Amino acid sequence: MARSDPDGLDAAAAALDRVAEDLTGDAALVGPAVPVPGFAAGTAAAAWEDAMVRAVREHAGHTASTASALRAAATSWRAADDDAAVAFAGRAS
């Protein structure tokens, strides 16, 4: 069974933050495509580019949301550990 810890969750969240930032930056780099013979041009090409940019931005949003959820899980884990430590400290006395 795979196990994790709150520090590992925070590290994963930080990595996902970087991925989300990179995706957002990549979406900003998409510009007008050079027409390629045999492929869509004009309005169809512009619609395709817009759809690609929206998809990349959507993936960036999902990635950032996952990072946020991991960070929240790490915070909850630490709070539960603190609560358990307090409860056990009271019993040890």
N, C-alpha and C positions, 0 to 999 in steps of 0.2 A: 504494500500500500504506500502510495506517495505521501510524503509529509512535507509540510512547509513551516515557516515561522514568520512572525510579523516583519522581521528585517528583510526576509526574502520577498515578501509581498511588496514592501516598500521599494526594493531594488527592481522588481518586475514593473512596478508602476512607473518608476523613473525611466526605465527603458521604453515603455510604451509611450510616455510623454514625448520622448525624443522621436519616436516613429511618427506620432501624430504631428509633431512640428515639421518633420521632413515631408510628410504627405501634404500638409498645408502649403509648404513652400513649393513643392513640385506642382501642385495645382495652379499656383500663380505663374509658373513658367510656361504653361501650355498656351501657345499662341496660334495664330492662323496657320493652318497646314499648307504646305506647298502642294498644289494640285498634282496628282499622280495619275497618269493615263490609266483608264480602266476602273478608277475608283471614284467615289462620289466627289462632286465639286460644288462650289457655290453654297446654296442654302442647306443642302443635305450634309455637306462637310461641316458647315458651321454648327448644325444641330448635333452632329456626332461629337464634335469637340466640346460643345456645351454639356452634353450628356457625360462625357468622360470626366470633365472637370467636376461636375456635380457628384459623380460616383467617387472620385478621389476625395473630395471634401467630405462626403458622407462616411467614407472609411476612416478618415482622420477623426471625425466626430465620434464614431463608434470606438475607435482606439483610445481616444481621450476619456470617454465614458468608462471603458474597462479599467483604465489606469485609476480613475477616481474611485471606482468600486473596490479595487484592490487596496487602495490607500485607506478607505473606510473600513474594510475588513481588518487591516492591520491595526487600526486605531481601536476597533472593538475588541480584538484579540488582546491587546495590551490592557485595556480597561478590565476585561474579564480576568486576566492574570493578576492585576492589582487587587480586584475584589476578592479573588481566591486567597491571595497572600494575606489580606487583612482578616478574612474569615479564619484561616488556619492559625494566624498569629494569636487571635483571641482564644482559640482552643488550646494552644500550647501553653498558655499561662497557667 
